[in-house]
Amino acid sequence: MSKSAHSVFLFGWYLGMLGLILVTVPNILLGVFQLPTTNEVWIRVVGVLVILLCFYYTQTARKEIKDFFQWTVYARCAVCLFFIAFVLLKYVSPVLILFGTVDLMGAIWTSFALRSERNQP
């Protein structure tokens, strides 16, 4: 597995764990990050979507689909920017930026890995 595939694969597992938490015990996670707890189904719906993203990330990593890896760099950077905007607009507490930072750090890792692979003979 290439370095870029490895970074995407591990990010996929992070998404899988996050998704499972959101589906099964969302209020524990929300409470830890001082976000309002909920009994609405939507947080679990988001969890299912995150689990599906896990599937895409892990499978494309296994198949070495480099175009997808590059697309995730853009998307994960965008997640961070959106979360910062939500905080600036006072839609949510600044703790949400922690989740965006995880996305941003993963995107940077994948970007560096892709760049190093392009420079290899």
C-alpha positions in Angstrom: 0.0 0.0 0.0 1.4 3.4 -1.0 1.9 6.2 1.6 -1.1 8.1 0.2 -3.3 5.0 0.2 -2.2 4.3 3.8 -3.2 7.9 4.9 -6.6 7.5 3.2 -7.1 4.0 4.6 -6.4 5.2 8.2 -8.7 8.2 7.7 -11.4 5.8 6.6 -11.0 3.9 9.8 -11.3 7.1 11.8 -14.5 7.8 9.9 -15.8 4.3 10.6 -15.2 4.7 14.3 -16.8 8.2 14.3 -19.8 6.9 12.4 -20.3 3.9 14.7 -20.3 6.3 17.7 -22.7 8.6 16.0 -25.1 5.7 15.3 -24.9 4.0 18.7 -24.1 6.5 21.4 -24.1 10.0 19.8 -24.8 11.9 23.0 -21.6 10.6 24.7 -19.6 12.2 21.9 -21.7 15.3 21.8 -21.3 15.7 25.6 -17.5 15.2 25.5 -17.3 18.1 23.1 -19.8 20.2 25.0 -22.3 20.1 22.1 -26.0 19.9 22.8 -27.3 16.4 23.2 -30.2 15.2 21.1 -32.8 12.5 20.7 -33.4 13.4 17.1 -32.7 10.7 14.5 -30.6 13.0 12.3 -27.4 12.6 14.3 -27.6 8.8 13.6 -28.4 9.5 9.9 -25.2 11.5 9.8 -23.4 8.5 11.5 -24.6 6.2 8.7 -23.4 8.6 6.1 -20.0 8.8 7.8 -19.8 5.0 7.9 -20.5 5.0 4.1 -17.7 7.4 3.7 -15.5 5.0 5.6 -16.4 2.3 3.0 -15.4 4.6 0.1 -12.1 5.7 1.8 -11.0 2.2 2.7 -11.9 0.6 -0.6 -10.3 3.2 -2.7 -7.2 3.0 -0.6 -7.1 -0.8 -1.1 -7.5 -0.2 -4.9 -4.9 2.6 -5.0 -7.3 5.1 -6.7 -5.0 8.1 -6.6 -7.5 10.5 -8.2 -9.9 9.9 -5.2 -7.0 10.5 -2.8 -6.5 14.0 -4.4 -10.2 14.7 -4.3 -10.2 13.9 -0.6 -7.5 16.5 0.0 -9.8 19.2 -1.4 -12.9 18.0 0.4 -11.2 17.6 3.8 -9.8 21.1 3.6 -13.3 22.3 2.7 -14.7 20.6 5.8 -12.3 22.6 8.0 -13.3 25.8 6.3 -17.0 25.2 6.6 -16.6 24.3 10.3 -14.7 27.5 10.9 -17.4 29.4 9.1 -20.1 27.8 11.3 -18.2 28.9 14.4 -17.7 32.4 13.1 -21.4 32.6 12.3 -22.1 31.4 15.8 -24.0 28.4 14.7 -21.9 26.1 17.0 -19.3 26.3 19.7 -15.6 26.5 18.6 -15.1 22.9 19.7 -16.3 21.9 16.2 -13.1 23.2 14.8 -11.3 20.2 16.5 -13.2 17.9 14.1 -12.2 20.1 11.2 -8.6 20.1 12.3 -8.6 16.3 12.1 -9.8 16.5 8.5 -7.2 19.2 7.7 -4.3 17.2 9.2 -5.4 14.1 7.3 -5.6 16.2 4.1 -2.1 17.6 4.6 -0.7 14.1 5.2 -2.4 12.7 2.1 -1.2 15.7 0.0 2.4 15.3 1.1 2.3 11.6 0.5 0.9 12.2 -3.0 3.5 14.8 -3.7 6.4 12.5 -2.6 5.0 9.6 -4.7 4.9 11.9 -7.8 8.6 12.8 -7.2 9.7 9.2 -7.0 11.4 7.8 -10.1 
